[in-house]
Amino acid sequence: MTREIAGVILAGGQSRRMGGGDKGLLALGGGRLLDHVVARFAPQVGPLVLSANGDPVRFAGVGLPVLADTVKGFAGPLAGILTGLEWAAASTACKAVVTAAGDTPFLPTDLVERLAAAVEERPDAIAVAWSGGKRHPTFALWPLKVRDALRRCLVDEDIRRVTAFIDGRDHVHVEFPILMSGDHAHDAFFNINTPDDLAQAERLLQSMKP
């Protein structure tokens, strides 16, 4: 079932708190941050692409097609979600897209399966990940049917907050547990925003080694 779902990794953030540049290309655990995201996400979906603006050559080593936003200007992750939906509608036989942030190296390996199961009886609904009392709107399953409404939201209404669009549609929250690695608890949706976060992720990776 999940192979009929396309995947989009959102890697278009401006990374101000990391000093600019592409967070996904930062070194982590002997590879790059994006390598960890792809390794956990790719087995869960069918076609997989990277959403990022600018010169796509910088992501050549990731081995994924790179989609630039179809909405002009830096419109944030909602524009990347729309671009992924329009790509999936035009280029795949998938009926839905699951998005994942490109700075989250420990994302759940059952993310797509659980999101899809939550809306099996509600095919028009958006399924959104939730953990530790917090919603993670960039980790969600989006039926392709919402793409026209999403374009209107971005272009005609100039609404750019992912949560604002979700709250105006039928949606469900899917709870993911806080995990343990040795003696340390961690959220699978822990994302890298600062150099301290990157150092913490490195320590967490080390604690996960057998």
C-alpha positions as CSV (number, residue, x, y, z in Angstrom):
1,M,0.0,0.0,0.0
2,T,2.7,2.5,0.9
3,R,4.5,1.9,-2.3
4,E,1.6,3.7,-4.0
5,I,2.5,6.8,-1.9
6,A,5.1,9.2,-3.2
7,G,7.6,10.8,-0.9
8,V,8.9,14.4,-0.8
9,I,11.8,15.5,1.4
10,L,11.5,19.2,2.2
11,A,15.0,20.7,2.1
12,G,14.3,24.3,1.1
13,G,14.8,26.0,4.5
14,Q,17.1,29.0,4.8
15,S,19.0,27.6,7.8
16,R,19.5,31.0,9.4
17,R,20.3,29.5,12.9
18,M,23.0,27.3,11.2
19,G,24.6,30.3,9.5
20,G,22.9,29.8,6.2
21,G,23.5,27.1,3.5
22,D,21.9,23.7,3.2
23,K,21.5,21.9,6.5
24,G,21.0,18.7,4.7
25,L,24.6,18.7,3.5
26,L,26.1,19.0,7.0
27,A,28.3,16.2,8.1
28,L,26.6,13.7,10.5
29,G,27.7,10.2,11.5
30,G,30.2,9.7,8.7
31,G,27.8,11.0,6.0
32,R,25.5,13.9,5.5
33,L,22.3,14.8,7.4
34,L,20.2,14.1,4.3
35,D,21.8,10.7,3.9
36,H,20.2,9.7,7.2
37,V,16.8,11.1,6.2
38,V,16.9,9.3,2.9
39,A,18.0,6.0,4.4
40,R,15.0,5.9,6.8
41,F,12.4,7.4,4.4
42,A,13.1,5.9,1.0
43,P,12.1,2.3,1.9
44,Q,8.7,3.5,3.0
45,V,7.5,5.1,-0.2
46,G,7.5,4.6,-4.0
47,P,8.9,7.5,-6.0
48,L,10.9,9.9,-3.9
49,V,12.1,13.5,-4.6
50,L,13.8,16.4,-2.9
51,S,12.1,19.8,-2.7
52,A,14.7,22.6,-2.8
53,N,15.3,25.8,-4.6
54,G,18.5,27.1,-6.2
55,D,21.1,25.1,-8.1
56,P,20.2,21.4,-7.9
57,V,23.8,20.4,-8.6
58,R,24.7,20.8,-5.0
59,F,22.4,17.8,-4.2
60,A,23.9,15.6,-6.9
61,G,25.4,13.2,-4.4
62,V,22.0,12.5,-2.8
63,G,20.8,10.7,-5.9
64,L,17.3,12.1,-6.0
65,P,15.4,14.3,-8.4
66,V,15.2,17.9,-7.2
67,L,12.0,20.0,-7.5
68,A,12.1,23.8,-7.3
69,D,8.9,25.5,-6.0
70,T,6.2,26.1,-8.5
71,V,5.2,29.2,-6.5
72,K,7.5,32.2,-7.0
73,G,9.3,33.7,-4.0
74,F,10.4,32.0,-0.9
75,A,7.0,30.8,0.2
76,G,8.2,28.2,2.8
77,P,7.4,24.5,3.2
78,L,3.8,24.9,2.1
79,A,5.2,25.7,-1.4
80,G,7.3,22.6,-1.3
81,I,4.3,20.5,-0.4
82,L,2.3,22.0,-3.2
83,T,5.2,21.3,-5.7
84,G,5.4,17.7,-4.5
85,L,1.6,17.2,-4.9
86,E,1.7,18.7,-8.4
87,W,4.7,16.6,-9.4
88,A,3.0,13.4,-8.1
89,A,-0.2,14.1,-10.0
90,A,1.7,14.7,-13.2
91,S,4.4,12.1,-13.1
92,T,3.3,9.2,-10.9
93,A,0.3,6.9,-10.4
94,C,0.2,7.7,-6.7
95,K,-2.9,9.0,-4.9
96,A,-1.1,10.7,-2.0
97,V,2.2,12.2,-0.9
98,V,4.0,11.9,2.4
99,T,6.3,14.8,3.2
100,A,9.3,14.7,5.6
101,A,11.6,17.5,6.8
102,G,15.2,17.2,5.5
103,D,16.7,18.0,8.8
104,T,15.3,15.2,10.9
105,P,17.7,12.2,10.8
106,F,15.7,10.0,13.2
107,L,12.3,10.1,11.6
108,P,10.2,7.0,12.3
109,T,10.7,4.0,10.0
110,D,7.0,3.3,10.2
111,L,6.0,6.9,9.4
112,V,4.2,6.3,6.1
113,E,2.6,3.0,7.2
114,R,1.0,4.6,10.2
115,L,-0.1,7.8,8.5
116,A,-1.7,5.8,5.7
117,A,-3.5,3.5,8.1
118,A,-5.0,6.5,9.9
119,V,-6.8,7.7,6.8
120,E,-7.6,4.4,5.2
121,E,-11.3,5.0,5.7
122,R,-11.0,8.8,5.1
123,P,-9.2,9.1,1.8
124,D,-9.7,12.9,1.5
125,A,-8.2,13.6,5.0
126,I,-4.7,14.8,5.8
127,A,-2.8,12.6,8.4
128,V,-0.4,14.6,10.5
129,A,2.3,13.2,12.8
130,W,2.2,14.1,16.5
131,S,4.6,13.3,19.4
132,G,5.3,14.5,22.9
133,G,2.3,16.8,22.8
134,K,3.4,18.5,19.6
135,R,2.1,18.4,16.1
136,H,4.7,18.0,13.2
137,P,2.9,19.5,10.2
138,T,5.7,18.9,7.7
139,F,5.4,15.2,8.5
140,A,2.1,14.4,6.9
141,L,0.2,12.4,4.3
142,W,-1.5,14.7,1.7
143,P,-4.1,13.3,-0.7
144,L,-3.5,14.6,-4.2
145,K,-7.1,16.0,-4.2
146,V,-6.0,18.9,-1.9
147,R,-3.5,20.4,-4.4
148,D,-6.0,22.8,-6.0
149,A,-7.1,24.1,-2.6
150,L,-3.5,24.4,-1.5
151,R,-2.6,26.5,-4.6
152,R,-5.5,28.8,-3.9
153,C,-4.4,29.1,-0.3
154,L,-0.8,30.1,-1.3
155,V,-1.4,32.2,-4.4
156,D,-4.8,33.8,-3.9
157,E,-5.0,34.0,-0.1
158,D,-1.2,34.4,0.6
159,I,-1.5,31.9,3.5
160,R,1.9,30.3,4.0
161,R,1.6,28.5,7.4
162,V,1.3,24.8,7.0
163,T,-0.8,24.5,10.1
164,A,-3.3,27.1,8.8
165,F,-4.0,25.0,5.7
166,I,-4.3,21.8,7.7
167,D,-6.7,23.3,10.2
168,G,-9.0,24.3,7.4
169,R,-9.2,20.8,6.1
170,D,-10.4,17.4,7.3
171,H,-7.4,15.9,9.2
172,V,-6.3,13.4,11.8
173,H,-3.4,13.4,14.2
174,V,-1.3,10.2,14.4
175,E,0.6,9.7,17.7
176,F,4.2,8.5,17.6
177,P,5.9,7.5,20.9
178,I,9.0,9.0,22.5
179,L,11.8,6.5,22.0
180,M,14.7,5.2,24.1
181,S,18.3,4.8,23.0
182,G,20.2,3.3,25.9
183,D,19.4,5.5,28.9
184,H,18.4,8.5,26.7
185,A,14.8,9.4,25.5
186,H,14.5,11.1,22.2
187,D,11.8,12.3,19.9
188,A,11.9,10.7,16.4
189,F,11.0,14.1,15.0
190,F,14.0,15.9,16.6
191,N,15.3,18.3,14.0
192,I,18.6,20.1,13.5
193,N,18.4,23.8,13.8
194,T,21.6,24.9,15.5
195,P,25.2,23.7,15.9
196,D,24.2,22.4,19.4
197,D,21.4,20.3,17.8
198,L,23.9,18.8,15.4
199,A,26.2,17.9,18.2
200,Q,23.3,16.3,20.1
201,A,22.4,14.3,17.0
202,E,25.9,13.0,16.7
203,R,25.9,11.8,20.3
204,L,22.5,10.2,19.8
205,L,23.8,8.3,16.7
206,Q,26.7,7.0,18.8
207,S,24.3,5.8,21.5
208,M,22.3,3.9,18.9
209,K,25.3,1.8,17.8
210,P,25.3,-1.8,19.1
